[in-house]
Amino acid sequence: MNKVIILVDVQNIYYTARQTYQKNFDYNRFWLKTTEGREVVKAIAYAIDRGDQKQREFQNILRAIGFEVKLKPFIQRTDGSAKGDWDVGITIDAMEYSQGADVVVLASGDGDFDLLVNKLRQDKGKRVEVYGVAKLTAASLMNAASEFIAIDRELLL
């Protein structure tokens, strides 16, 4: 049985699914698809915490599915822009937890992860499955993956 780690860039998946399909990502179906016949070593959902009740309820749903939820505070800059990404945290966890896994599942369309995915595949010998909304996923990330799985209607609520 293959061992798997699952890393989800919650903000990226939320916004790309909403922008493309006007729907939400189905974390239950995603979990079933990525864990079937596999032993889960670690599953982490990385999110931004705005502190509202609806978000806390969503985070509890993720925990009930099986995800550890890591939160960063939402930062509103004085110029009106916002900050809150998990790229470094996801990368550190991927490098650390992949040691005990055969497969790394990354749900994100962020092209910054192409370096990580290449490193995991080439230097660590891992299979890396990337899930993302096809038209909003960086080509470099799709090309780096062992397999790119498009988030489409099957994985949406």
N, C-alpha and C positions, 0 to 999 in steps of 0.2 A: 504494500500500500504506500503510495507516494505521500510524502509529508509536504504540507503547503502553508505558506504564510500569505495573508490577504491584507493589503494596504489600500485604503480608500481615501482619496482626496475629496472629501465631502463637498466643499465649496465648488470645485471644478465640475464635479459630476452634476450637482444641483443646477448650476447656471447653464451648462451646455445642454442638458436635457430640457430645461425650461425654454431656452432660447430656440432650440431646434424643433421640439415636439409639443411645447406647452404642457408637459406632463412631468410627473416626478418619477425618479428612479425607484425600482422595486427591489429593495434590499433583501427581502425574503427570497425572491426568485434568484437573485444574484448569489446569495449564500448557497442555495440548493445546487445551483449550476457549478459553482467553483469548488464545492466541498464533496461532491458526489464521488464516492470511492476513494476519498483521501482523508488523511489524518491532519487535522488543523493544529499546527504548532503555535501560531499566533495570528490574531485577526484584529486589526486596529483601524478605526475610523477617525480621521483627523478633521476637526471642525473648529470653527470660530464661535466663540461664546458671546452672544449679545445679552445674555441674562434674562431672556423672556420665557414665559411659561410654555409656549408652544414649542420652542426650541428644546427646553428641558424634557418635554414629553417625547419628542423625536429622539433625543439622546438616549432616553430610557428604552425606547423601542430597539435602537441599535444594540444596546447592552443585552436585551432579552434575546435577540437573535444570536448573539455570541461574540459581538465586537467589544473590544476595549475601546473606550472613547477618550481621545486626547483632545483637550481644548486649549485654545489660545484666546486671550481677550481680543475683542474687536477694538481696533484703534482708529479713531476718526482724527485725521490731521486738520490743522487750522485752515488749510486751503480747500477743505471739503472732501478731499480724496480719502480713501480708506486703506488700511493695511491689515494684513492678516493672512500670511501664507505659511504652509507647513513644509515647503520643499526640503529644507535642511533636516528637519525632524524625520520626515519620511525616509530620506536618504540614509540617515544614521541608523534608523530602525531596520531598514532593508538590509544593510550591510551586517548588522549584528544578528538579526534573527534568521537570515538566510543560511547561516552556517548549519542550522539544524533542519533545513528543508531541502526538498528536491525541486519544488516549484514555488515561484514567487508570482502572485497575482497582484497587479497594480491597476487600480481603477483611477485613471486620470488621463486627460488629453494634453497635459502640459509638456511642451517640447523640452523643457529643462531636464526632464527625467531621461532623455535619450542616453546621456552619459552614464547614468546609474544602470539602466537596463543593459547597455553594452558591457559594462564592467561585470555585472552579475552573470551574464551569459558567457563572455569570453574568459574572464579571469577566475570566476567561481564555478563555472560549469552548470549553472542553473537554467532551468526552463523558465522563461518569463512570459506570462500571459498578460497582455495589456487590454483593458476594457476602456472604451471611450466612445463618445459620439463622433462618428466617422468624419463628418464635415468640419468639426471643430477640434479634431485631434491633429497635432503636429505630425507631418509626414515622417520626420526624423524619428519620432517615437514609435510610430507604426512599423517603420523599417527596422528599428532596433529590436523589437519584440520577437520572441520565438513564434508567437502567434498573436495577432491582433483580433479581438472580438468586438464587433461593433455593437454599441448600445442602441437597440432599436425597439420597436413596439413590444417585443417579447420580454424585455427587461424594464418595462415602464408600467406604472400604475394606470 
